Amino acid sequence: MDTSALATSFGARLPEWVPAELADVPDALPRDEERVRLVNRLAERNHREDTGGPFAALVVERETGRIVSAGVNLVLASGLSSTHAEVVALSLAQARLAAWDLGAPGGPELELVVNWRPCVMCYGAAMWSGVRRVLIAGDGPEVEELTGFDEGPMREDWIEQFDRRGIEIAVVHGALRDEAVEVFRGYGARTDAVVYNARGTSGGAS
């Protein structure tokens, strides 16, 4: 075959507004609420900037809250369906640390922070990344109901499956959950919102 037309690399880059948005953020966020508040803030701005869907993620040191990486959904900006916020944040953490295993011996335990329960793709990405904890703003049908995205056939025992692999799931309820839902509501209310499910009926969104 003629291989000259084959793509041999791919990649994604954070939009310039992300580092600017993080400029006033402390190096470490010791409290769960601070971490979730930041991903809600990034998720809101991401869709307002038209760089992707209303999703964001962080990788932080579990004990100190030191920020290792930040990611937002880049499906629309990159043209790559796999560049969900969790995948972006995990990949940037792995690039920064030069380690495919974020749970390798000798380093601090790391945590993935997301503004909602991961979709079926990011469920796997988080499970195999090496993080020891996943902190989310909420879990429920609101993403699909308010945005039209399809999060995929998640197992009912998804929390137990993480637990079996030594990964803790923590959920922040209350006002921060409501804040996350409002971000989805805002995206769904946009007349120009792109529901980028494959074939228009299925696919991931987070």
N, C-alpha and C positions, 0 to 999 in steps of 0.2 A: 504494500500500500504506500501511497504518497503521504508521508508524515509531516510534510512542511506546513500543513494547515492545522495540525493539532495544537491545542493549547497545552502548554507545559508548566504553567504556574497559575496561581490565583491568590487573591488576598483581599483584605479590607482594611480601611484606615478610619480611625475615629474622626468625626467631624471636628473642625477647629473650635466650635463653640463648647465642646466638652471640657478641654483643659481650661478654657476661660471660665466656665461655670464652676470648676473645682478650685479656682485660684483662691477663693476666700474660705475654703473648707479646711479644717485642721488636718494635720497629718494622720491623726488617730481619732476614731470615734468609739469611745469605750462602752457606750450604751446601745443596746439593741434598737431603741427608739430613734437614736440619731442615725443609725445606719439605714433603717427603713425610710426615714424621712428624706434622706438624700436620694435613694433610688426612686422614690415617688417624684421628687423634684426633677431628676434627670429624665424620667419617663414622660413627664408632662412636657418638658421642653423639647424632647426628641420629636414628638409628633407635631408640635407647633413649628418646629424648624423644617418639617417635611423631610427629615432624614431617615425616618422609619416609623414603625409602630410604637404604641405607648408602653414601652417596656425598657427597663434598665436593670443593671446588675453590678455588684461589686464583689471583689475578692478581698477579704481582710484577714489579718491575723486574729484568730479567734479570741485570744485572751486580751490583747491590747487594743484591738480595733484599728491598728495601723493599716492604711489603705495600700493594697498591693496593686490593684488594677480597677478600672471602671469600664463598663461596657454599656452600649445601648443597642437596640435593634437596628441593624443596618441593611435589612433585606432590600429596601427600596433604593438606598444610596449605593449599595454594592452590586445589586443585581444577582445576589447569591442567596438562595432560599435557606441556607444553613446558618446565616449570620444573625441568629437570634441573640438577644442581649447576654444570655448566660454563656453561650459559646464564645462570644466576643470577649467577655470578661475573663473567662477561664483561659482562653488562648493567649490573651495579653499577659496574664499572670505567668503562664508557662514560658512565654517568650522572655519576660523580664527576669525570671528566675533560672532560665535555661534548663528547665526540668519538665518532662512530660508528666511526672508524678508529683502532684502538689502535696502528697502525703508522705514523701520520702523521708527516711530517718535523718535526723540532724537539724531539721528545720522546725519552725513553729507550726502548730496546727492551724489550718486555714479554713475559712468559712466563705460560703457563697451567699450573698444577700440579693434577693430578688423581690420585685414589687408584686408578684403573685406566684402561685404554685407553678412549677415548670410544666411546659407542654410535654408531650410524649418524647419528642426528640431530646429536649434539654434534660429530661428525667435521666436518660441514659448518659448524656454528656456529664452531668453532675456526678452520677454514680461512679463513672470511670475516671474522674479527674484527680481523685486523691483528697478532695476536701473532706473535712471531718464533721462539718455542720452546714445545714442549709437553713437560712433564716428567711421567712417570707412574710409579706404583709397580709396575705389572706389566701383562702382556698374556697372555691365554690364556682357556681355557674355564671357568675357575673361577666367574666371576660367574653364568653360566647354570646350571652344574652345581649350585652350592650354594644359589642363591636362587630359581631358576625363572624369572628374567627373560629376556626375549628382547632381545638387543642389536642385532638387525637384520642385514641382509645386507652386512656390511662387505667392502670390496674386499680381495683378498689383497695388493695392492700399495699399501695405504693409507699406509705410511711413505714410499714413493717419491713418492706423489702430494703429500704435504706437502713433501718435499724439493724437488720441482719448483717449488714456490711459495715457496721460500726459508724454510721453516719447519722447524726442527730438531726431531727426536723424540729424547728422552733417557729411558732406563729405569733406574730404581734397582732393582737385584736384591738378593738376600740376605734379611736379616732384615726389612727394611721391606716387601718383597714378601710374605713370610710373614705379617707383621702385617696387611697389607691383606686377604689371604685369610681370616684369622681373623675379620675384621669381617664378611665375607660369610657365613662359616660360622655366626657368631652370629645373623645375621638369618635365615638359612635354618632354623635350629633352633628359632626362635620358633613356638609354636603359633598365635600371633595375627598372624604376619607377613602383610602384604598384598602379594600379587604383582599389581601394578596394571597388567598388560598389557591393552591394549584387547581386548575380546571374550574375555578370559581366555586367549588363546593367542598374541598377538603384541603388540609394542610395545617401547619403550625403557625402560631402568631407571636409567641413570646420572645 
